Amino acid sequence: MIMEQVRTTDNQAPPWRMPLSTAVLSAVVFLLARPHLIDDTYITLAYARNVAFHGHWGLLADATSNTATSPANVLVLAALTIVVRDAVFAAGVLFVLCQVLLALALRRLGTACGLPSRFPALTLGALTANPLLLSSIGLEVALGAAVLGWLTVFAVEKNPFAFGLTAGTLALVRLDLIVFAVVLFVFLRPGVGRALLGAGLITLPWFGFSWVVLGAAVPDTVVIKTLQGAQHAWGAWNFGNGPLFYARVSPVMVVLAFLPAVLAVVALAIRLRTSPAGLRPFAALAVGGLLYHLGYVLLAVPPYHWYYGPGLTAATVVLCAVAVSHRFMVSGVLALIVAGLIAYAAAGLPRTYAPFTSNYTSSAQYARIGAELGTLAGGRTVGSAGEIGVLAYSCGCPVVDVFSDRGLLPAAIEARGEENRWIRAMLRVNYAFFDFDVRPRRPELVLRRLATPPPDALAHWTLDAPTLGKQELYLVPNKE
């Protein structure tokens, strides 16, 4: 018996091997994804850089704004940027840390639920190979996945205070992710008082600061993005039919990205009939993902691809939890992983564009335009043409639109409040400390996407992207 125990111990992998291998592989993944970090990622990176180097909350170095959807992502990136002195490198470090934290959470969750030891590796592989999640690196999706993993662990372990702290952190990652915390709480009931105490200790300081100092408890992006949906900024496309928008360009990528969600529903429905107890946490994740998805469908916001990330993350964890005990299903998940990697690499490595993108051009070209724009502008204010992230990050000049200039926000708040009195009342509370007298900045130069060249163009660039095709961008004097 003693010899058998020794052999078992010797055959077990050291506990550090999985997090170390996860870190190495995740670093490689980030290096491959680095060239195609999308434009919205650079909005977050600009915030993080300004917090790190100037102690200033804003997209621009000289103006306060509140359009960072994920305060937690910005704050952690800012802390890392202080150390590594580069916000993009900090994003890579954070991605690796999130992957390792998620791996540790999955290992602990698998042990608590009696799943085979290959559950964490299988799940991480499926998540990392998902083309939509690969397209979301640098945003808060990976951080949200790591925090959600630990939230599920603390729910299963009935640790109410840790659950509350983690739920509060999840709310700072993205406020809409709180739906997962509510569902896990209802399903697993970790304890009300201590959970609320933990959540309050995390959320109240930030949301109080944001409400009073930044002028809104909930970030301005809630108004901006929901108003885009109400005004049909993407035409007939919204979150509900968004996968079809991306399928026009790459149906294979869409199938590989969303297939885990379909398979998770089918697999969970079958397994719950035979072993409901061990799968309760994963059933809660499935319900949370479904409610999250339905909420966005009802909001009818534009189909920004990273909005699908939390739901797909939860679905993938559920699928792997069910599949890991069945050799045939494990083979299916492995085939999905291999197919995802092949599809990702098919366009050549490193890729110029993310597998899912709705930007007008690549981030690399925007960076080149930003450098040229900085020289042309000479410090003058430039009005954006609808995408501001990389240009604001690389220009060295103030680039303004509703994401960076709070003087433009009152009109958006008013337009959003015209829908009904309930929305108007919520906006009144959220913006109780907002300075509605702030005036918009008048840009001296403006970027325009035009079909024909204007006679007063100061510069011209051709934009090209898989989803939106070719468009012409001009820099012109602002005559308004």
C-alpha positions as CSV (number, residue, x, y, z in Angstrom):
1,M,0.0,0.0,0.0
2,I,2.8,2.4,0.9
3,M,4.6,1.7,-2.4
4,E,1.4,2.3,-4.3
5,Q,1.0,5.7,-2.6
6,V,4.5,6.6,-3.4
7,R,4.1,5.7,-7.1
8,T,0.8,7.7,-7.2
9,T,2.5,10.7,-5.7
10,D,5.5,10.4,-8.0
11,N,3.2,10.2,-11.0
12,Q,1.3,13.3,-10.1
13,A,2.4,16.5,-11.8
14,P,3.9,19.1,-9.6
15,P,1.3,21.8,-8.7
16,W,3.3,24.5,-10.3
17,R,3.5,22.8,-13.7
18,M,0.1,23.7,-15.0
19,P,0.2,27.5,-14.1
20,L,3.8,27.7,-15.5
21,S,2.8,26.1,-18.8
22,T,-0.3,28.2,-18.9
23,A,1.8,31.4,-18.5
24,V,4.3,30.4,-21.2
25,L,1.6,29.4,-23.7
26,S,-0.4,32.6,-22.9
27,A,2.6,34.8,-23.5
28,V,3.0,33.2,-26.9
29,V,-0.7,33.8,-27.7
30,F,-0.4,37.4,-26.7
31,L,2.7,37.9,-28.9
32,L,0.7,36.5,-31.8
33,A,-2.3,38.7,-31.0
34,R,-0.3,41.9,-30.3
35,P,-0.4,43.1,-33.9
36,H,-4.2,42.8,-34.2
37,L,-5.3,44.3,-30.8
38,I,-8.5,46.1,-31.8
39,D,-9.2,49.8,-31.7
40,D,-11.3,49.7,-28.5
41,T,-8.4,48.0,-26.7
42,Y,-6.4,51.2,-27.2
43,I,-9.1,53.3,-25.5
44,T,-8.5,51.2,-22.4
45,L,-4.7,51.4,-22.8
46,A,-4.9,55.2,-23.2
47,Y,-6.8,55.4,-19.9
48,A,-4.3,53.1,-18.2
49,R,-1.4,55.2,-19.5
50,N,-2.9,58.4,-18.3
51,V,-3.6,57.0,-14.9
52,A,-0.2,55.5,-14.6
53,F,1.9,58.5,-15.8
54,H,-0.4,61.5,-15.0
55,G,-2.8,60.3,-12.2
56,H,-5.6,61.4,-14.5
57,W,-8.8,59.5,-15.5
58,G,-9.5,60.2,-19.1
59,L,-8.9,59.1,-22.7
60,L,-6.9,62.3,-23.4
61,A,-4.1,63.6,-21.2
62,D,-5.7,67.0,-20.8
63,A,-9.4,66.2,-20.3
64,T,-11.4,64.1,-17.9
65,S,-13.8,61.5,-19.4
66,N,-15.6,58.4,-18.1
67,T,-15.9,56.1,-21.1
68,A,-13.7,53.3,-19.7
69,T,-16.3,50.5,-19.5
70,S,-14.1,48.4,-17.1
71,P,-12.6,50.4,-14.2
72,A,-10.9,47.3,-12.9
73,N,-9.2,46.6,-16.2
74,V,-7.9,50.2,-16.4
75,L,-6.7,50.2,-12.7
76,V,-4.9,46.9,-13.0
77,L,-3.3,47.9,-16.3
78,A,-2.3,51.3,-14.8
79,A,-0.6,49.5,-11.9
80,L,1.3,47.2,-14.3
81,T,2.2,50.1,-16.6
82,I,3.8,51.9,-13.7
83,V,6.1,48.9,-13.3
84,V,6.8,48.0,-17.0
85,R,6.5,51.6,-18.4
86,D,4.5,50.5,-21.4
87,A,0.7,50.0,-21.5
88,V,0.7,47.5,-24.4
89,F,3.3,45.4,-22.6
90,A,1.2,45.7,-19.4
91,A,-1.8,44.3,-21.4
92,G,0.3,41.3,-22.2
93,V,1.3,40.8,-18.6
94,L,-2.3,41.1,-17.5
95,F,-3.5,38.6,-20.1
96,V,-0.9,36.0,-18.8
97,L,-1.9,36.7,-15.2
98,C,-5.6,36.3,-16.0
99,Q,-5.0,33.0,-17.8
100,V,-3.0,31.6,-14.9
101,L,-5.6,32.8,-12.4
102,L,-8.3,31.2,-14.5
103,A,-6.3,27.9,-14.7
104,L,-6.0,27.8,-10.9
105,A,-9.7,28.5,-10.5
106,L,-10.7,25.8,-12.9
107,R,-8.4,23.3,-11.2
108,R,-9.9,24.1,-7.8
109,L,-13.4,24.0,-9.2
110,G,-12.8,20.7,-10.9
111,T,-11.5,19.2,-7.7
112,A,-14.5,20.5,-5.7
113,C,-17.0,19.1,-8.3
114,G,-15.2,15.7,-8.7
115,L,-14.1,16.3,-12.4
116,P,-11.2,14.6,-14.0
117,S,-7.8,16.4,-13.6
118,R,-7.7,17.2,-17.3
119,F,-10.7,19.6,-17.0
120,P,-8.6,22.8,-16.5
121,A,-6.3,22.1,-19.5
122,L,-9.2,21.2,-21.8
123,T,-11.2,24.3,-20.8
124,L,-8.3,26.6,-21.2
125,G,-7.5,25.2,-24.6
126,A,-11.1,25.6,-25.8
127,L,-11.2,29.2,-24.5
128,T,-7.8,30.2,-25.9
129,A,-8.5,28.7,-29.3
130,N,-11.9,30.4,-29.7
131,P,-11.5,33.0,-32.5
132,L,-13.8,35.5,-30.9
133,L,-12.0,35.4,-27.6
134,L,-8.7,35.7,-29.4
135,S,-10.1,38.8,-31.0
136,S,-10.9,40.3,-27.6
137,I,-7.5,40.1,-26.0
138,G,-6.6,43.4,-24.4
139,L,-10.1,44.1,-23.4
140,E,-11.7,43.1,-20.1
141,V,-12.9,39.6,-21.3
142,A,-9.9,37.7,-20.0
143,L,-10.1,39.5,-16.6
144,G,-13.8,38.9,-16.4
145,A,-13.2,35.2,-17.1
146,A,-10.6,34.9,-14.3
147,V,-12.8,36.7,-11.8
148,L,-15.9,34.7,-12.8
149,G,-13.9,31.5,-12.3
150,W,-13.0,32.4,-8.7
151,L,-16.5,33.6,-8.0
152,T,-17.8,30.1,-9.0
153,V,-15.2,28.5,-6.7
154,F,-16.2,30.6,-3.7
155,A,-19.9,29.9,-4.4
156,V,-19.2,26.1,-4.5
157,E,-17.1,26.3,-1.3
158,K,-19.8,28.3,0.5
159,N,-17.4,31.1,1.3
160,P,-19.7,34.1,1.5
161,F,-17.2,36.9,2.3
162,A,-14.8,35.8,-0.5
163,F,-17.8,35.4,-2.8
164,G,-18.9,39.0,-2.0
165,L,-15.4,40.4,-2.6
166,T,-15.2,38.6,-5.9
167,A,-18.7,39.6,-6.9
168,G,-17.8,43.3,-6.2
169,T,-14.6,42.9,-8.3
170,L,-16.7,41.4,-11.1
171,A,-18.9,44.4,-11.0
172,L,-15.9,46.6,-11.5
173,V,-14.7,44.5,-14.4
174,R,-18.1,45.0,-16.1
175,L,-21.2,46.1,-14.3
176,D,-23.4,43.9,-16.5
177,L,-21.4,40.8,-15.4
178,I,-23.2,41.0,-12.0
179,V,-25.9,38.9,-13.5
180,F,-23.6,35.9,-13.1
181,A,-23.1,36.7,-9.4
182,V,-26.8,37.0,-8.8
183,V,-27.5,33.6,-10.5
184,L,-24.7,31.8,-8.7
185,F,-25.9,33.3,-5.4
186,V,-29.5,32.1,-6.0
187,F,-28.3,28.6,-7.1
188,L,-25.7,28.0,-4.4
189,R,-26.6,30.4,-1.6
190,P,-23.2,31.2,0.0
191,G,-24.7,33.4,2.7
192,V,-26.4,36.8,2.4
193,G,-24.9,39.2,5.0
194,R,-21.2,38.5,4.6
195,A,-21.6,38.3,0.8
196,L,-23.2,41.8,0.7
197,L,-20.5,43.1,3.1
198,G,-17.7,41.9,0.8
199,A,-19.4,43.2,-2.3
200,G,-20.0,46.6,-0.7
201,L,-16.4,46.9,0.4
202,I,-15.2,46.6,-3.2
203,T,-17.9,48.5,-5.1
204,L,-19.0,51.4,-2.9
205,P,-15.6,53.3,-2.9
206,W,-15.2,53.2,-6.6
207,F,-18.8,53.8,-7.7
208,G,-19.1,56.6,-5.1
209,F,-15.9,58.2,-6.4
210,S,-17.0,57.8,-10.0
211,W,-20.5,59.2,-9.2
212,V,-19.3,62.4,-7.4
213,V,-15.8,63.1,-8.9
214,L,-16.2,61.7,-12.5
215,G,-19.9,62.8,-12.8
216,A,-21.4,59.3,-13.3
217,A,-21.5,56.1,-11.2
218,V,-22.0,54.0,-14.4
219,P,-19.6,54.8,-17.2
220,D,-20.8,57.0,-20.1
221,T,-20.4,54.1,-22.5
222,V,-23.8,52.8,-21.3
223,V,-25.5,55.9,-22.7
224,I,-23.3,56.0,-25.9
225,K,-23.6,52.3,-26.9
226,T,-27.3,51.9,-26.0
227,L,-28.0,55.2,-27.9
228,Q,-26.2,53.7,-30.9
229,G,-28.6,50.8,-30.7
230,A,-31.7,53.0,-30.4
231,Q,-30.6,55.1,-33.4
232,H,-29.7,52.0,-35.5
233,A,-26.1,53.1,-35.9
234,W,-25.3,49.7,-37.5
235,G,-28.4,49.7,-39.7
236,A,-30.3,46.5,-39.3
237,W,-27.5,44.8,-37.3
238,N,-27.8,44.4,-33.6
239,F,-26.6,42.0,-30.9
240,G,-29.4,39.5,-31.7
241,N,-28.4,39.0,-35.3
242,G,-24.8,40.0,-34.9
243,P,-23.3,36.6,-35.7
244,L,-24.7,36.9,-39.2
245,F,-23.0,40.2,-39.6
246,Y,-19.6,38.6,-39.0
247,A,-20.6,35.4,-41.0
248,R,-20.8,37.5,-44.2
249,V,-17.0,37.7,-44.1
250,S,-15.9,34.5,-42.3
251,P,-18.7,31.9,-41.7
252,V,-16.1,29.4,-40.5
253,M,-14.9,31.7,-37.7
254,V,-18.5,32.3,-36.6
255,V,-19.2,28.6,-36.4
256,L,-16.1,27.9,-34.5
257,A,-16.7,30.7,-32.1
258,F,-20.4,30.1,-31.3
259,L,-20.6,26.3,-31.6
260,P,-19.4,25.7,-28.0
261,A,-22.6,27.6,-26.8
262,V,-24.9,25.4,-28.8
263,L,-23.1,22.2,-27.7
264,A,-23.1,23.3,-24.1
265,V,-26.8,23.6,-24.0
266,V,-27.3,20.2,-25.6
267,A,-24.7,18.5,-23.4
268,L,-25.9,20.0,-20.2
269,A,-29.5,19.1,-20.9
270,I,-28.6,15.5,-21.4
271,R,-26.2,15.2,-18.4
272,L,-28.5,16.9,-15.9
273,R,-30.9,14.0,-16.1
274,T,-28.3,11.6,-14.8
275,S,-25.9,13.6,-12.5
276,P,-27.6,16.9,-11.5
277,A,-25.7,17.5,-8.2
278,G,-22.1,17.7,-9.5
279,L,-23.2,19.9,-12.4
280,R,-25.2,22.5,-10.4
281,P,-22.4,25.2,-10.5
282,F,-22.2,24.7,-14.3
283,A,-25.9,24.9,-14.7
284,A,-25.8,28.2,-12.8
285,L,-23.1,29.4,-15.2
286,A,-25.3,28.4,-18.1
287,V,-28.3,30.2,-16.8
288,G,-26.1,33.3,-16.1
289,G,-24.8,33.2,-19.7
290,L,-28.3,32.9,-21.1
291,L,-29.6,35.8,-19.1
292,Y,-26.6,37.9,-20.0
293,H,-27.2,37.1,-23.7
294,L,-31.0,37.8,-23.5
295,G,-30.3,41.1,-21.7
296,Y,-28.1,42.3,-24.6
297,V,-30.7,41.1,-27.1
298,L,-33.3,43.2,-25.4
299,L,-31.1,46.2,-25.3
300,A,-30.5,45.8,-29.1
301,V,-27.0,47.3,-28.9
302,P,-24.7,47.1,-31.9
303,P,-23.0,43.7,-32.2
304,Y,-19.5,44.6,-30.9
305,H,-17.9,41.2,-30.9
306,W,-16.5,41.3,-27.4
307,Y,-20.0,41.7,-26.0
308,Y,-20.4,38.0,-26.8
309,G,-17.3,37.1,-24.8
310,P,-18.7,36.5,-21.3
311,G,-21.5,34.3,-22.6
312,L,-19.2,32.2,-24.7
313,T,-16.7,31.9,-21.8
314,A,-19.4,30.5,-19.5
315,A,-20.7,28.2,-22.3
316,T,-17.3,26.8,-22.9
317,V,-16.6,26.1,-19.3
318,V,-20.0,24.3,-19.1
319,L,-19.3,22.3,-22.2
320,C,-15.9,21.1,-21.0
321,A,-17.3,20.3,-17.5
322,V,-19.8,17.9,-19.2
323,A,-17.4,16.6,-21.9
324,V,-14.4,15.9,-19.7
325,S,-15.7,12.6,-18.3
326,H,-16.5,11.2,-21.8
327,R,-13.8,10.2,-24.2
328,F,-15.9,10.8,-27.3
329,M,-16.9,14.3,-26.1
330,V,-13.3,15.1,-25.1
331,S,-12.3,14.2,-28.7
332,G,-14.9,16.5,-30.0
333,V,-13.7,19.5,-27.9
334,L,-10.1,18.7,-28.9
335,A,-11.2,18.7,-32.6
336,L,-12.8,22.1,-32.0
337,I,-9.6,23.4,-30.5
338,V,-7.5,22.2,-33.4
339,A,-9.9,23.6,-35.9
340,G,-9.8,27.0,-34.2
341,L,-6.0,27.1,-34.2
342,I,-5.9,26.1,-37.9
343,A,-8.5,28.7,-38.9
344,Y,-6.6,31.4,-36.9
345,A,-3.3,30.5,-38.5
346,A,-4.7,30.1,-42.1
347,A,-4.4,33.9,-42.7
348,G,-0.7,33.8,-41.9
349,L,1.1,34.6,-38.7
350,P,1.2,37.2,-37.3
351,R,-2.3,38.2,-38.5
352,T,-2.9,41.8,-39.6
353,Y,-6.6,41.7,-38.5
354,A,-8.3,39.9,-35.6
355,P,-10.6,37.0,-36.7
356,F,-13.5,39.2,-35.6
357,T,-13.2,42.9,-36.3
358,S,-15.6,45.8,-37.0
359,N,-12.8,48.4,-37.4
360,Y,-12.3,50.4,-40.5
361,T,-8.7,49.4,-40.8
362,S,-5.9,47.6,-38.9
363,S,-4.5,48.9,-35.7
364,A,-1.1,49.0,-37.4
365,Q,-2.3,51.3,-40.1
366,Y,-4.1,53.5,-37.5
367,A,-0.8,53.7,-35.6
368,R,0.9,55.0,-38.8
369,I,-1.9,57.4,-39.4
370,G,-1.7,58.6,-35.8
371,A,2.0,59.3,-36.1
372,E,1.5,61.3,-39.3
373,L,-1.6,63.0,-37.8
374,G,0.5,64.2,-34.8
375,T,2.9,65.9,-37.1
376,L,0.2,67.5,-39.3
377,A,-1.9,68.6,-36.3
378,G,1.0,70.2,-34.4
379,G,-0.9,70.1,-31.2
380,R,-4.2,71.3,-32.7
381,T,-7.5,69.5,-31.7
382,V,-8.7,66.9,-34.3
383,G,-12.2,65.6,-34.6
384,S,-12.4,61.8,-35.0
385,A,-14.1,60.0,-37.8
386,G,-15.7,57.4,-35.6
387,E,-12.8,55.4,-34.3
388,I,-10.6,57.0,-31.7
389,G,-8.6,54.4,-29.8
390,V,-5.3,53.9,-31.7
391,L,-5.3,57.5,-33.0
392,A,-5.7,59.0,-29.5
393,Y,-3.0,56.6,-28.2
394,S,-0.5,57.3,-30.9
395,C,-1.2,60.8,-32.1
396,G,0.2,62.9,-29.3
397,C,-2.5,65.4,-30.1
398,P,-6.1,65.7,-28.7
399,V,-8.5,63.6,-30.8
400,V,-12.1,64.3,-29.8
401,D,-15.5,62.7,-30.1
402,V,-18.1,61.7,-27.5
403,F,-15.7,59.1,-26.0
404,S,-13.1,61.8,-25.1
405,D,-15.0,65.1,-25.0
406,R,-17.6,65.3,-22.2
407,G,-19.0,68.5,-23.7
408,L,-20.6,66.3,-26.3
409,L,-22.3,64.0,-23.7
410,P,-25.2,66.1,-22.6
411,A,-26.8,65.8,-26.1
412,A,-26.4,62.0,-25.9
413,I,-27.9,61.9,-22.4
414,E,-30.9,64.0,-23.5
415,A,-31.4,61.8,-26.6
416,R,-31.3,58.6,-24.5
417,G,-33.7,60.0,-22.0
418,E,-36.3,60.8,-24.6
419,E,-37.2,57.1,-24.9
420,N,-39.2,56.9,-21.7
421,R,-39.5,58.4,-18.2
422,W,-37.9,55.4,-16.5
423,I,-34.7,55.7,-18.5
424,R,-34.9,59.5,-17.9
425,A,-35.2,59.0,-14.1
426,M,-32.2,56.6,-14.0
427,L,-30.1,59.0,-16.1
428,R,-31.0,61.8,-13.7
429,V,-29.7,59.8,-10.8
430,N,-26.6,58.6,-12.5
431,Y,-25.6,62.1,-13.7
432,A,-26.7,63.9,-10.5
433,F,-23.1,65.3,-10.1
434,F,-22.4,65.8,-13.8
435,D,-21.4,69.3,-15.0
436,F,-23.9,69.9,-17.8
437,D,-22.4,73.4,-18.5
438,V,-19.2,72.0,-19.9
439,R,-18.8,73.1,-23.5
440,P,-17.7,70.9,-26.3
441,R,-14.2,71.4,-27.7
442,R,-14.1,72.9,-31.1
443,P,-11.7,70.8,-33.3
444,E,-9.5,72.9,-35.6
445,L,-9.1,69.9,-37.9
446,V,-11.5,67.1,-38.7
447,L,-11.1,63.5,-40.1
448,R,-13.8,62.6,-42.6
449,R,-14.5,59.4,-44.5
450,L,-15.7,60.6,-47.9
451,A,-16.4,59.0,-51.3
452,T,-14.9,61.9,-53.2
453,P,-11.8,64.0,-52.3
454,P,-12.6,67.4,-50.7
455,P,-10.7,70.4,-52.3
456,D,-9.3,71.5,-49.0
457,A,-7.8,68.1,-47.9
458,L,-4.6,68.3,-45.9
459,A,-3.9,64.6,-46.0
460,H,-5.5,61.4,-47.3
461,W,-5.3,57.7,-46.3
462,T,-7.0,54.6,-47.7
463,L,-8.6,52.5,-45.1
464,D,-9.1,48.8,-45.7
465,A,-10.6,46.0,-43.5
466,P,-12.2,42.6,-44.1
467,T,-15.6,43.5,-42.7
468,L,-16.1,47.1,-44.0
469,G,-14.0,47.1,-47.2
470,K,-12.1,50.1,-48.5
471,Q,-12.9,53.7,-47.5
472,E,-11.0,57.0,-48.0
473,L,-10.1,59.1,-44.9
474,Y,-9.3,62.8,-45.3
475,L,-8.0,65.4,-42.9
476,V,-9.7,68.7,-43.5
477,P,-10.0,72.1,-41.7
478,N,-13.1,72.4,-39.6
479,K,-15.3,75.0,-41.1
480,E,-18.3,74.5,-38.8
